[in-house]
Amino acid sequence: MIYTVTLNPALDKTVEIPGMALDTVNRITAMRTDPGGKGINVSKVIAKLGGDSRAVGILGGESGRTLEKLLEGEPFATQFRFVEGQTRTNLKIIDREGHTNTDINEPGLTVTDADLDALLHDLLAEVHAGDIVVLAGSLPKGAPQDTYRMWTAACKKAGARVFLDADGALLAEGLKAAPCLIKPNDDELSRLAGRKLETLEELTAEGRKLLERGIERVVISLGGRGALVQGALGLLQGCIYAAQLGGNFGALSLQLIDLALGLALLVLQFFQFLLGFVVGLLGLILFC
């Protein structure tokens, strides 16, 4: 089973405003509301690819109930814990005439250590050896910066493989527990390294340092240039072509797409290895 964890989910309200301008009245021509958050979005993609997952997270108030209700039609299970406060609502403004996308994000609710401990306890009661836990996105107010480190260590102790998609201090702390896979983009990896990484050689070298710290797979997203996948089998560089998976593509996080396609590259890497093994085996059979 794959468990996707979103500790700071949101209602993503997407509006279209042709020719949006500041300091004047703008009129909305289309509007929709979707349940959002990196982990939730990963569950959506897993479902589109025919897989099973469970979305885990923290919700609050009427906006949280609305988000939970919106997910009832999705082909994956959910496991939410409700706390005091309101789940945030993020506004996404699309201007097709101006070719712009503007995000206005609310800060969200505040959690306590007891809230986080209770949800982690619920998760660990379900996780079994061999499961995958995806920890993705920002943290709500009140959550310690080492939350992902603690959760990674706890899930690994339960036998799960942990995939971490975070940035800044959250990623730096999470790395201390050596998750199975991390997925920084080139800018996030540069921030982690403390310097601008501009060439593929520099990115690859920094990824190799992370492998030496016990990370099994490093997936470095390069935006339109594709991605680098590093692991025990070596380096794979691939070009990525994104297709709309259905629903509102504008509301899908680019980070989600990076992660999903990064995992697809891992599958590709496995089949490349398998193909090489089969070819080698056939060679032995034919020429021995």
Secondary structure, 3 states (H helix, E strand, C coil): CEEEEECCCEEEEEEECCCCCCCCCCCCCEEEEEEECHHHHHHHHHHHCCCCEEEEEEEEHHHHHHHHHHHHHCCCEEEEEEECCCCEEEEEEEECCCCEEEEECCCCCECCHHHHHHHHHHHHCCCCCCCEEEEECCCCECCCCCHHHHHHHHHHHCCCEEEEECCHHHHHHHHCCCCCEECCEHHHHHHHHCCCCCCHHHHHHHHHHHHHCCCCEEEEECHHHCEEEEECCEEEEECCCCCCCCCCHHHCCHHHHHHHHHHHHHHHHHHHHHHHHHHHHHHHHHHC
